[in-house]
Amino acid sequence: MSLSLHDSAAGVVLPFEPLRPGHVGIYQCGATVQAAPHIGHLRPAVVFDILRRWLERSGNRVRFIRNVTDIDDKILAKAAGADQPWWAWAGHWERAFTAAYDALGVLPPTYEPRATGVVPDMIAFIDRLIKRGHAYTGQVGNVYFDIRSYPEYGALTHQRLEDLVSADDEPEADDKRDRHDFALWKAVKPTEPADAAWDTPWGRGRPGWHLECSTMALRYLGETFDIHGGGIDLRFPHHENELAQSRAAGYGFARHWVHNAFITQAGVKMSKSLGNTMLASELLKQADPLALRYILTAAHYRSTVEFSSATLTEAAAACERIVGFVRRAGERLGAGQLVASVALPSGFVAAMDDDLGTSLALAQVHDAVRRGNTALADYQDDEALAALLEVRAMLAALGMDPLAEPWATSAGAASRADAALATLVEAQLEARAAARAARDFAAADAIRDRLAAAGIQVEDSPAGPRWEFAQDG
């Protein structure tokens, strides 16, 4: 393969070679379904969707696993506060996440396991760690990973044990040997629902967060797999702990780590505690989902995205230029051509192969759109068709082809609006032609000015007037 990816553990961009040629296994840490999804949750979903699509476009079969954490402290607490069963609370928000993913054109994973579905595997995993001397029991129901038993702890984030403030986000516990040890299994609490716990040889309780992902990755991808990732905030402690317990259990685990950067508002990382989250459900009411996906694609995945109304306006305008060309060219030249086999421009391929350089890849899309619009205006249909197929092939690799699902489903209303607009514009052009024939040039110019103010560019040609949306730049 020619793809290179930044490896978070190595800290550099490295050539990516699958463990098994032509087959790639990816594990993306999915949602903890405690509350409504916001735009920050959608960034890793789009980033890893693009990675998956590019690997498949490059000829690989991808097994893509995105988990659901459907039991943890916050889920139990919020469900109790709402006087709902914890599993119903988790199920409600899981469906909200799925709806948001679908709206942004994120492909469904190959498998989407829930943590509660692999509890027997977790018990076997803990038993293996205890037998290998890397885990111990505390009070009845508590089992901890012994960090000092694993000298390579810190291999992902390159932190020394003595410098750590904490190895976990859990409260301190009296039955830990070391304050940095983290929970593999948590004893049931009297205040928690009886059905939120399972029987084990060490007492009744429920799994620790880190154990869940290691177990699901093992179950669905095997002892060693290609890529593990998620948001950069998961590197420590979550991914560091996953790596430690999996390697301590004797498994190769992930060979390559990929992490995307934050989304910020006014320079501040999105956070529920700061009250600056932007709920996906609200954004999807206000904005075109394709424009939201464009925002999450336009910046390199390791760069911070500053989300604002101005960002959304710019993305909407960019999408309008792209979609406008695809629809106009499709109406004239036919939109039924398959694009999966269309050769991609070398500049696009080079950008994507260089650590998923989506910003440069989109620049190639816009360049082809400009060439296509020029060809349409000059009635050079062969050149316009070549540009259309290139644009659609590039957009398909990014999950943004407006003539493919899910965008095509919503295209009917837009197409009707386009047809209505064309009828109105043509009527204005006929009125302008009549005014010019009557040598009423002031009236003709006024019509042209009104169209220009509405973003319609008119060009007179020997074949008659042509119109199109005005293009920036």
Secondary structure as a PSIPRED ss2 file (coil, helix, strand):
# PSIPRED VFORMAT (PSIPRED V4.0)

   1 M C   1.000  0.000  0.000
   2 S C   1.000  0.000  0.000
   3 L C   1.000  0.000  0.000
   4 S E   0.000  0.000  1.000
   5 L E   0.000  0.000  1.000
   6 H E   0.000  0.000  1.000
   7 D E   0.000  0.000  1.000
   8 S C   1.000  0.000  0.000
   9 A C   1.000  0.000  0.000
  10 A C   1.000  0.000  0.000
  11 G C   1.000  0.000  0.000
  12 V E   0.000  0.000  1.000
  13 V E   0.000  0.000  1.000
  14 L E   0.000  0.000  1.000
  15 P E   0.000  0.000  1.000
  16 F C   1.000  0.000  0.000
  17 E C   1.000  0.000  0.000
  18 P C   1.000  0.000  0.000
  19 L C   1.000  0.000  0.000
  20 R E   0.000  0.000  1.000
  21 P C   1.000  0.000  0.000
  22 G C   1.000  0.000  0.000
  23 H E   0.000  0.000  1.000
  24 V E   0.000  0.000  1.000
  25 G E   0.000  0.000  1.000
  26 I E   0.000  0.000  1.000
  27 Y E   0.000  0.000  1.000
  28 Q E   0.000  0.000  1.000
  29 C C   1.000  0.000  0.000
  30 G C   1.000  0.000  0.000
  31 A C   1.000  0.000  0.000
  32 T E   0.000  0.000  1.000
  33 V C   1.000  0.000  0.000
  34 Q C   1.000  0.000  0.000
  35 A C   1.000  0.000  0.000
  36 A C   1.000  0.000  0.000
  37 P C   1.000  0.000  0.000
  38 H E   0.000  0.000  1.000
  39 I H   0.000  1.000  0.000
  40 G H   0.000  1.000  0.000
  41 H H   0.000  1.000  0.000
  42 L H   0.000  1.000  0.000
  43 R H   0.000  1.000  0.000
  44 P H   0.000  1.000  0.000
  45 A H   0.000  1.000  0.000
  46 V H   0.000  1.000  0.000
  47 V H   0.000  1.000  0.000
  48 F H   0.000  1.000  0.000
  49 D H   0.000  1.000  0.000
  50 I H   0.000  1.000  0.000
  51 L H   0.000  1.000  0.000
  52 R H   0.000  1.000  0.000
  53 R H   0.000  1.000  0.000
  54 W H   0.000  1.000  0.000
  55 L H   0.000  1.000  0.000
  56 E H   0.000  1.000  0.000
  57 R H   0.000  1.000  0.000
  58 S C   1.000  0.000  0.000
  59 G C   1.000  0.000  0.000
  60 N C   1.000  0.000  0.000
  61 R E   0.000  0.000  1.000
  62 V E   0.000  0.000  1.000
  63 R E   0.000  0.000  1.000
  64 F E   0.000  0.000  1.000
  65 I E   0.000  0.000  1.000
  66 R E   0.000  0.000  1.000
  67 N C   1.000  0.000  0.000
  68 V E   0.000  0.000  1.000
  69 T E   0.000  0.000  1.000
  70 D C   1.000  0.000  0.000
  71 I C   1.000  0.000  0.000
  72 D C   1.000  0.000  0.000
  73 D H   0.000  1.000  0.000
  74 K H   0.000  1.000  0.000
  75 I H   0.000  1.000  0.000
  76 L H   0.000  1.000  0.000
  77 A H   0.000  1.000  0.000
  78 K H   0.000  1.000  0.000
  79 A H   0.000  1.000  0.000
  80 A H   0.000  1.000  0.000
  81 G H   0.000  1.000  0.000
  82 A C   1.000  0.000  0.000
  83 D C   1.000  0.000  0.000
  84 Q C   1.000  0.000  0.000
  85 P C   1.000  0.000  0.000
  86 W H   0.000  1.000  0.000
  87 W H   0.000  1.000  0.000
  88 A H   0.000  1.000  0.000
  89 W H   0.000  1.000  0.000
  90 A H   0.000  1.000  0.000
  91 G H   0.000  1.000  0.000
  92 H H   0.000  1.000  0.000
  93 W H   0.000  1.000  0.000
  94 E H   0.000  1.000  0.000
  95 R H   0.000  1.000  0.000
  96 A H   0.000  1.000  0.000
  97 F H   0.000  1.000  0.000
  98 T H   0.000  1.000  0.000
  99 A H   0.000  1.000  0.000
 100 A H   0.000  1.000  0.000
 101 Y H   0.000  1.000  0.000
 102 D H   0.000  1.000  0.000
 103 A H   0.000  1.000  0.000
 104 L C   1.000  0.000  0.000
 105 G C   1.000  0.000  0.000
 106 V C   1.000  0.000  0.000
 107 L C   1.000  0.000  0.000
 108 P C   1.000  0.000  0.000
 109 P C   1.000  0.000  0.000
 110 T C   1.000  0.000  0.000
 111 Y E   0.000  0.000  1.000
 112 E C   1.000  0.000  0.000
 113 P C   1.000  0.000  0.000
 114 R E   0.000  0.000  1.000
 115 A H   0.000  1.000  0.000
 116 T H   0.000  1.000  0.000
 117 G H   0.000  1.000  0.000
 118 V H   0.000  1.000  0.000
 119 V H   0.000  1.000  0.000
 120 P H   0.000  1.000  0.000
 121 D H   0.000  1.000  0.000
 122 M H   0.000  1.000  0.000
 123 I H   0.000  1.000  0.000
 124 A H   0.000  1.000  0.000
 125 F H   0.000  1.000  0.000
 126 I H   0.000  1.000  0.000
 127 D H   0.000  1.000  0.000
 128 R H   0.000  1.000  0.000
 129 L H   0.000  1.000  0.000
 130 I H   0.000  1.000  0.000
 131 K H   0.000  1.000  0.000
 132 R C   1.000  0.000  0.000
 133 G C   1.000  0.000  0.000
 134 H C   1.000  0.000  0.000
 135 A E   0.000  0.000  1.000
 136 Y E   0.000  0.000  1.000
 137 T E   0.000  0.000  1.000
 138 G C   1.000  0.000  0.000
 139 Q C   1.000  0.000  0.000
 140 V C   1.000  0.000  0.000
 141 G C   1.000  0.000  0.000
 142 N C   1.000  0.000  0.000
 143 V E   0.000  0.000  1.000
 144 Y E   0.000  0.000  1.000
 145 F E   0.000  0.000  1.000
 146 D C   1.000  0.000  0.000
 147 I H   0.000  1.000  0.000
 148 R H   0.000  1.000  0.000
 149 S H   0.000  1.000  0.000
 150 Y C   1.000  0.000  0.000
 151 P C   1.000  0.000  0.000
 152 E C   1.000  0.000  0.000
 153 Y C   1.000  0.000  0.000
 154 G C   1.000  0.000  0.000
 155 A C   1.000  0.000  0.000
 156 L C   1.000  0.000  0.000
 157 T C   1.000  0.000  0.000
 158 H C   1.000  0.000  0.000
 159 Q C   1.000  0.000  0.000
 160 R C   1.000  0.000  0.000
 161 L H   0.000  1.000  0.000
 162 E H   0.000  1.000  0.000
 163 D H   0.000  1.000  0.000
 164 L C   1.000  0.000  0.000
 165 V C   1.000  0.000  0.000
 166 S C   1.000  0.000  0.000
 167 A C   1.000  0.000  0.000
 168 D C   1.000  0.000  0.000
 169 D C   1.000  0.000  0.000
 170 E C   1.000  0.000  0.000
 171 P C   1.000  0.000  0.000
 172 E C   1.000  0.000  0.000
 173 A C   1.000  0.000  0.000
 174 D C   1.000  0.000  0.000
 175 D C   1.000  0.000  0.000
 176 K C   1.000  0.000  0.000
 177 R C   1.000  0.000  0.000
 178 D C   1.000  0.000  0.000
 179 R C   1.000  0.000  0.000
 180 H C   1.000  0.000  0.000
 181 D C   1.000  0.000  0.000
 182 F E   0.000  0.000  1.000
 183 A E   0.000  0.000  1.000
 184 L E   0.000  0.000  1.000
 185 W E   0.000  0.000  1.000
 186 K E   0.000  0.000  1.000
 187 A E   0.000  0.000  1.000
 188 V C   1.000  0.000  0.000
 189 K C   1.000  0.000  0.000
 190 P C   1.000  0.000  0.000
 191 T C   1.000  0.000  0.000
 192 E C   1.000  0.000  0.000
 193 P C   1.000  0.000  0.000
 194 A H   0.000  1.000  0.000
 195 D H   0.000  1.000  0.000
 196 A H   0.000  1.000  0.000
 197 A C   1.000  0.000  0.000
 198 W E   0.000  0.000  1.000
 199 D C   1.000  0.000  0.000
 200 T C   1.000  0.000  0.000
 201 P C   1.000  0.000  0.000
 202 W C   1.000  0.000  0.000
 203 G C   1.000  0.000  0.000
 204 R C   1.000  0.000  0.000
 205 G E   0.000  0.000  1.000
 206 R E   0.000  0.000  1.000
 207 P E   0.000  0.000  1.000
 208 G C   1.000  0.000  0.000
 209 W H   0.000  1.000  0.000
 210 H H   0.000  1.000  0.000
 211 L H   0.000  1.000  0.000
 212 E H   0.000  1.000  0.000
 213 C H   0.000  1.000  0.000
 214 S H   0.000  1.000  0.000
 215 T H   0.000  1.000  0.000
 216 M H   0.000  1.000  0.000
 217 A H   0.000  1.000  0.000
 218 L H   0.000  1.000  0.000
 219 R H   0.000  1.000  0.000
 220 Y H   0.000  1.000  0.000
 221 L H   0.000  1.000  0.000
 222 G C   1.000  0.000  0.000
 223 E C   1.000  0.000  0.000
 224 T E   0.000  0.000  1.000
 225 F E   0.000  0.000  1.000
 226 D E   0.000  0.000  1.000
 227 I E   0.000  0.000  1.000
 228 H E   0.000  0.000  1.000
 229 G E   0.000  0.000  1.000
 230 G E   0.000  0.000  1.000
 231 G E   0.000  0.000  1.000
 232 I H   0.000  1.000  0.000
 233 D H   0.000  1.000  0.000
 234 L H   0.000  1.000  0.000
 235 R H   0.000  1.000  0.000
 236 F H   0.000  1.000  0.000
 237 P H   0.000  1.000  0.000
 238 H H   0.000  1.000  0.000
 239 H H   0.000  1.000  0.000
 240 E H   0.000  1.000  0.000
 241 N H   0.000  1.000  0.000
 242 E H   0.000  1.000  0.000
 243 L H   0.000  1.000  0.000
 244 A H   0.000  1.000  0.000
 245 Q H   0.000  1.000  0.000
 246 S H   0.000  1.000  0.000
 247 R H   0.000  1.000  0.000
 248 A H   0.000  1.000  0.000
 249 A C   1.000  0.000  0.000
 250 G C   1.000  0.000  0.000
 251 Y C   1.000  0.000  0.000
 252 G C   1.000  0.000  0.000
 253 F E   0.000  0.000  1.000
 254 A E   0.000  0.000  1.000
 255 R E   0.000  0.000  1.000
 256 H E   0.000  0.000  1.000
 257 W E   0.000  0.000  1.000
 258 V E   0.000  0.000  1.000
 259 H E   0.000  0.000  1.000
 260 N E   0.000  0.000  1.000
 261 A C   1.000  0.000  0.000
 262 F C   1.000  0.000  0.000
 263 I E   0.000  0.000  1.000
 264 T E   0.000  0.000  1.000
 265 Q E   0.000  0.000  1.000
 266 A C   1.000  0.000  0.000
 267 G C   1.000  0.000  0.000
 268 V E   0.000  0.000  1.000
 269 K E   0.000  0.000  1.000
 270 M C   1.000  0.000  0.000
 271 S C   1.000  0.000  0.000
 272 K C   1.000  0.000  0.000
 273 S C   1.000  0.000  0.000
 274 L C   1.000  0.000  0.000
 275 G C   1.000  0.000  0.000
 276 N C   1.000  0.000  0.000
 277 T C   1.000  0.000  0.000
 278 M C   1.000  0.000  0.000
 279 L E   0.000  0.000  1.000
 280 A H   0.000  1.000  0.000
 281 S H   0.000  1.000  0.000
 282 E H   0.000  1.000  0.000
 283 L H   0.000  1.000  0.000
 284 L H   0.000  1.000  0.000
 285 K H   0.000  1.000  0.000
 286 Q H   0.000  1.000  0.000
 287 A C   1.000  0.000  0.000
 288 D C   1.000  0.000  0.000
 289 P H   0.000  1.000  0.000
 290 L H   0.000  1.000  0.000
 291 A H   0.000  1.000  0.000
 292 L H   0.000  1.000  0.000
 293 R H   0.000  1.000  0.000
 294 Y H   0.000  1.000  0.000
 295 I H   0.000  1.000  0.000
 296 L H   0.000  1.000  0.000
 297 T H   0.000  1.000  0.000
 298 A H   0.000  1.000  0.000
 299 A C   1.000  0.000  0.000
 300 H C   1.000  0.000  0.000
 301 Y C   1.000  0.000  0.000
 302 R C   1.000  0.000  0.000
 303 S C   1.000  0.000  0.000
 304 T C   1.000  0.000  0.000
 305 V E   0.000  0.000  1.000
 306 E E   0.000  0.000  1.000
 307 F C   1.000  0.000  0.000
 308 S C   1.000  0.000  0.000
 309 S H   0.000  1.000  0.000
 310 A H   0.000  1.000  0.000
 311 T H   0.000  1.000  0.000
 312 L H   0.000  1.000  0.000
 313 T H   0.000  1.000  0.000
 314 E H   0.000  1.000  0.000
 315 A H   0.000  1.000  0.000
 316 A H   0.000  1.000  0.000
 317 A H   0.000  1.000  0.000
 318 A H   0.000  1.000  0.000
 319 C H   0.000  1.000  0.000
 320 E H   0.000  1.000  0.000
 321 R H   0.000  1.000  0.000
 322 I H   0.000  1.000  0.000
 323 V H   0.000  1.000  0.000
 324 G H   0.000  1.000  0.000
 325 F H   0.000  1.000  0.000
 326 V H   0.000  1.000  0.000
 327 R H   0.000  1.000  0.000
 328 R H   0.000  1.000  0.000
 329 A H   0.000  1.000  0.000
 330 G H   0.000  1.000  0.000
 331 E H   0.000  1.000  0.000
 332 R H   0.000  1.000  0.000
 333 L H   0.000  1.000  0.000
 334 G C   1.000  0.000  0.000
 335 A C   1.000  0.000  0.000
 336 G C   1.000  0.000  0.000
 337 Q C   1.000  0.000  0.000
 338 L C   1.000  0.000  0.000
 339 V C   1.000  0.000  0.000
 340 A C   1.000  0.000  0.000
 341 S C   1.000  0.000  0.000
 342 V C   1.000  0.000  0.000
 343 A C   1.000  0.000  0.000
 344 L C   1.000  0.000  0.000
 345 P C   1.000  0.000  0.000
 346 S H   0.000  1.000  0.000
 347 G H   0.000  1.000  0.000
 348 F H   0.000  1.000  0.000
 349 V H   0.000  1.000  0.000
 350 A H   0.000  1.000  0.000
 351 A H   0.000  1.000  0.000
 352 M H   0.000  1.000  0.000
 353 D H   0.000  1.000  0.000
 354 D E   0.000  0.000  1.000
 355 D C   1.000  0.000  0.000
 356 L C   1.000  0.000  0.000
 357 G C   1.000  0.000  0.000
 358 T H   0.000  1.000  0.000
 359 S H   0.000  1.000  0.000
 360 L H   0.000  1.000  0.000
 361 A H   0.000  1.000  0.000
 362 L H   0.000  1.000  0.000
 363 A H   0.000  1.000  0.000
 364 Q H   0.000  1.000  0.000
 365 V H   0.000  1.000  0.000
 366 H H   0.000  1.000  0.000
 367 D H   0.000  1.000  0.000
 368 A H   0.000  1.000  0.000
 369 V H   0.000  1.000  0.000
 370 R H   0.000  1.000  0.000
 371 R H   0.000  1.000  0.000
 372 G H   0.000  1.000  0.000
 373 N H   0.000  1.000  0.000
 374 T H   0.000  1.000  0.000
 375 A H   0.000  1.000  0.000
 376 L H   0.000  1.000  0.000
 377 A H   0.000  1.000  0.000
 378 D C   1.000  0.000  0.000
 379 Y C   1.000  0.000  0.000
 380 Q C   1.000  0.000  0.000
 381 D H   0.000  1.000  0.000
 382 D H   0.000  1.000  0.000
 383 E H   0.000  1.000  0.000
 384 A H   0.000  1.000  0.000
 385 L H   0.000  1.000  0.000
 386 A H   0.000  1.000  0.000
 387 A H   0.000  1.000  0.000
 388 L H   0.000  1.000  0.000
 389 L H   0.000  1.000  0.000
 390 E H   0.000  1.000  0.000
 391 V H   0.000  1.000  0.000
 392 R H   0.000  1.000  0.000
 393 A H   0.000  1.000  0.000
 394 M H   0.000  1.000  0.000
 395 L H   0.000  1.000  0.000
 396 A H   0.000  1.000  0.000
 397 A H   0.000  1.000  0.000
 398 L C   1.000  0.000  0.000
 399 G C   1.000  0.000  0.000
 400 M C   1.000  0.000  0.000
 401 D C   1.000  0.000  0.000
 402 P C   1.000  0.000  0.000
 403 L C   1.000  0.000  0.000
 404 A C   1.000  0.000  0.000
 405 E C   1.000  0.000  0.000
 406 P C   1.000  0.000  0.000
 407 W H   0.000  1.000  0.000
 408 A H   0.000  1.000  0.000
 409 T H   0.000  1.000  0.000
 410 S H   0.000  1.000  0.000
 411 A H   0.000  1.000  0.000
 412 G H   0.000  1.000  0.000
 413 A H   0.000  1.000  0.000
 414 A H   0.000  1.000  0.000
 415 S H   0.000  1.000  0.000
 416 R H   0.000  1.000  0.000
 417 A H   0.000  1.000  0.000
 418 D H   0.000  1.000  0.000
 419 A H   0.000  1.000  0.000
 420 A H   0.000  1.000  0.000
 421 L H   0.000  1.000  0.000
 422 A H   0.000  1.000  0.000
 423 T H   0.000  1.000  0.000
 424 L H   0.000  1.000  0.000
 425 V H   0.000  1.000  0.000
 426 E H   0.000  1.000  0.000
 427 A H   0.000  1.000  0.000
 428 Q H   0.000  1.000  0.000
 429 L H   0.000  1.000  0.000
 430 E H   0.000  1.000  0.000
 431 A H   0.000  1.000  0.000
 432 R H   0.000  1.000  0.000
 433 A H   0.000  1.000  0.000
 434 A H   0.000  1.000  0.000
 435 A H   0.000  1.000  0.000
 436 R H   0.000  1.000  0.000
 437 A H   0.000  1.000  0.000
 438 A C   1.000  0.000  0.000
 439 R C   1.000  0.000  0.000
 440 D C   1.000  0.000  0.000
 441 F H   0.000  1.000  0.000
 442 A H   0.000  1.000  0.000
 443 A H   0.000  1.000  0.000
 444 A H   0.000  1.000  0.000
 445 D H   0.000  1.000  0.000
 446 A H   0.000  1.000  0.000
 447 I H   0.000  1.000  0.000
 448 R H   0.000  1.000  0.000
 449 D H   0.000  1.000  0.000
 450 R H   0.000  1.000  0.000
 451 L H   0.000  1.000  0.000
 452 A H   0.000  1.000  0.000
 453 A H   0.000  1.000  0.000
 454 A C   1.000  0.000  0.000
 455 G C   1.000  0.000  0.000
 456 I E   0.000  0.000  1.000
 457 Q E   0.000  0.000  1.000
 458 V E   0.000  0.000  1.000
 459 E E   0.000  0.000  1.000
 460 D C   1.000  0.000  0.000
 461 S C   1.000  0.000  0.000
 462 P C   1.000  0.000  0.000
 463 A C   1.000  0.000  0.000
 464 G C   1.000  0.000  0.000
 465 P C   1.000  0.000  0.000
 466 R E   0.000  0.000  1.000
 467 W E   0.000  0.000  1.000
 468 E E   0.000  0.000  1.000
 469 F E   0.000  0.000  1.000
 470 A C   1.000  0.000  0.000
 471 Q C   1.000  0.000  0.000
 472 D C   1.000  0.000  0.000
 473 G C   1.000  0.000  0.000
